[in-house]
Amino acid sequence: MDGPSDIVLAHYGVKGMRWGVRKRSDGSYKKTGRTAKGRSDEPPSKDYKESRKLKSKGAQALSNKELRALNERLNLEQNYARMTQQKSKIERGHDYVKTAVGMARTASDIYNLYHSPAGKALREILLQK
């Protein structure tokens, strides 16, 4: 090799390929991995469809019964989203330990730097000024 000009980076992908999509043998496409999570192949429920129709009408065009039904549906959806987004005690504990270990490592790195030859030289330079 003569130098860096001999290095070649090549990509042999498929034109139009998308991340998280696989082509099936019948020619159709299937979402995979992250793109498929949280999505269902099942059609939306009847209640969901009705609530979307009611929501698009506006509050003034709804009867009391329809407004009550829409309000209940929206509250249920919000409660479900809130409950599924909360971290479990284990996840919160993991995050706490991860933070504590990171801080301890930083403190250890600072201590080691302070007592290293480079740290001593740096202190001498800073103290001379």
MODELLER restraints for C-alpha pairs under 7 A, 6 or more apart:
rsr = mdl.restraints
at = mdl.atoms
rsr.add(forms.Gaussian(group=physical.xy_distance, feature=features.Distance(at['CA:20:A'], at['CA:31:A']), mean=5.74, stdev=0.5))
rsr.add(forms.Gaussian(group=physical.xy_distance, feature=features.Distance(at['CA:20:A'], at['CA:32:A']), mean=4.92, stdev=0.5))
rsr.add(forms.Gaussian(group=physical.xy_distance, feature=features.Distance(at['CA:20:A'], at['CA:33:A']), mean=5.94, stdev=0.5))
rsr.add(forms.Gaussian(group=physical.xy_distance, feature=features.Distance(at['CA:20:A'], at['CA:34:A']), mean=6.99, stdev=0.5))
rsr.add(forms.Gaussian(group=physical.xy_distance, feature=features.Distance(at['CA:20:A'], at['CA:35:A']), mean=5.98, stdev=0.5))
rsr.add(forms.Gaussian(group=physical.xy_distance, feature=features.Distance(at['CA:21:A'], at['CA:29:A']), mean=6.50, stdev=0.5))
rsr.add(forms.Gaussian(group=physical.xy_distance, feature=features.Distance(at['CA:21:A'], at['CA:30:A']), mean=5.61, stdev=0.5))
rsr.add(forms.Gaussian(group=physical.xy_distance, feature=features.Distance(at['CA:21:A'], at['CA:31:A']), mean=4.55, stdev=0.5))
rsr.add(forms.Gaussian(group=physical.xy_distance, feature=features.Distance(at['CA:21:A'], at['CA:32:A']), mean=5.70, stdev=0.5))
rsr.add(forms.Gaussian(group=physical.xy_distance, feature=features.Distance(at['CA:22:A'], at['CA:29:A']), mean=5.64, stdev=0.5))
rsr.add(forms.Gaussian(group=physical.xy_distance, feature=features.Distance(at['CA:22:A'], at['CA:30:A']), mean=5.26, stdev=0.5))
rsr.add(forms.Gaussian(group=physical.xy_distance, feature=features.Distance(at['CA:22:A'], at['CA:31:A']), mean=6.42, stdev=0.5))
rsr.add(forms.Gaussian(group=physical.xy_distance, feature=features.Distance(at['CA:22:A'], at['CA:32:A']), mean=6.95, stdev=0.5))
rsr.add(forms.Gaussian(group=physical.xy_distance, feature=features.Distance(at['CA:23:A'], at['CA:29:A']), mean=4.56, stdev=0.5))
rsr.add(forms.Gaussian(group=physical.xy_distance, feature=features.Distance(at['CA:23:A'], at['CA:30:A']), mean=6.35, stdev=0.5))
rsr.add(forms.Gaussian(group=physical.xy_distance, feature=features.Distance(at['CA:24:A'], at['CA:30:A']), mean=6.93, stdev=0.5))
rsr.add(forms.Gaussian(group=physical.xy_distance, feature=features.Distance(at['CA:51:A'], at['CA:70:A']), mean=5.50, stdev=0.5))
rsr.add(forms.Gaussian(group=physical.xy_distance, feature=features.Distance(at['CA:51:A'], at['CA:73:A']), mean=6.93, stdev=0.5))
rsr.add(forms.Gaussian(group=physical.xy_distance, feature=features.Distance(at['CA:54:A'], at['CA:70:A']), mean=6.79, stdev=0.5))
rsr.add(forms.Gaussian(group=physical.xy_distance, feature=features.Distance(at['CA:59:A'], at['CA:67:A']), mean=6.91, stdev=0.5))
rsr.add(forms.Gaussian(group=physical.xy_distance, feature=features.Distance(at['CA:113:A'], at['CA:119:A']), mean=5.31, stdev=0.5))
rsr.add(forms.Gaussian(group=physical.xy_distance, feature=features.Distance(at['CA:114:A'], at['CA:120:A']), mean=6.69, stdev=0.5))
